[in-house]
Amino acid sequence: MILETDIFKTFDKGWPILTAGTKDGFNMMTISWGQMGTLWGKPVVSVFVRESRYTHEFMDKEDYFTLTFVKFQWYHEQLALIGSKSGRDIDKLKETGFTVFERPHGISFTNADLIVVCKKLFKQQMDIESIPEDIRAKFYKDNDPHDMYVGEVVEIISDRYKDRESSNKYKTGEGTGDGSSRWTVCMTKTGVYTAELYFMGAGGAHQWLYEIDKDVFDQAGTFENDDYKTENLIKEKGRLLYEAADEKETQPWQSVADTDYDKLCSWADIMGEKD
């Protein structure tokens, strides 16, 4: 999994939507406090929820939670509603007009620019007496402390491929773990699933394009100690569309298995030229 972000603005300026629950019952709220980093050798996110919030019930009950980032300037009114109204009183999904994007673990929304799925690892209530007095006076006058939830990041989905935004959803990771190999899986808004494997080394570059299905997209990047596991999944379960190489010891070459490869993978930077 790869995530590039300004961690000091991600929460404060992004107002992510924290969601916990299943399709049969969930609640969402905006948050502006949170942390991203590494803990216990895992990529983690920490979020803070007061016990009085309706979402707290779902955070305690469920093993996973999600953070959904949408364009603030497009959805400012919806974000304000999600953060100011309680799911006990209104149907937030209906009021915002968002569309549910169900993940294997957790609920998100198709309106997202970025989705982070987390597996809950730890919960602890903040000790108000240990908080500096000026902060305590400002944020905890009503003696309503936050509970801190730490979640392991298990899936990252974004609308960006090589810094280009689109209506597609992408997941990207390192194949060998050394930065010279990467995989990307793509889901279009029409439900077409494709993948790219790319290797760049001292000997040259090699690219493979595949058609995959939803299960491969969902599993990609979710393996512990991933490295080759996602690559192998794509190779084993996917249908090869195109292969190309530009290597030092040979002339550049390409092999076309499906002449529609460039349409299916129009999002990718395809090596070579179509015959």
Buried (B, 14 or more C-beta within 10 A) or exposed (E): BEBEBEEEEBBEEBBBBBBBBBEEEBBBBBBEEBBBEEBEEBBBBBBBBBEEBBBBBBBBEBEBBBBBBBBEEEBEEBBEBBBEBEBEEEEBBEEBEBEEBEBEBBBBBEBBBBBBBBBBBEEEEBEBEEBEEEEBEEBBEEEEBBBBBBBBBBBBBBBBBEEEEBEBBBBBBBBEEEEBBBBBBBBBEEEBBBBBBBBBEEEBBBBBBBBBEEEBBBBBBBBEEBBBBBBEBBBEBBBBBBBBBBEEEEEEEBEBBBEEBBEBBBBBEBBBEEE
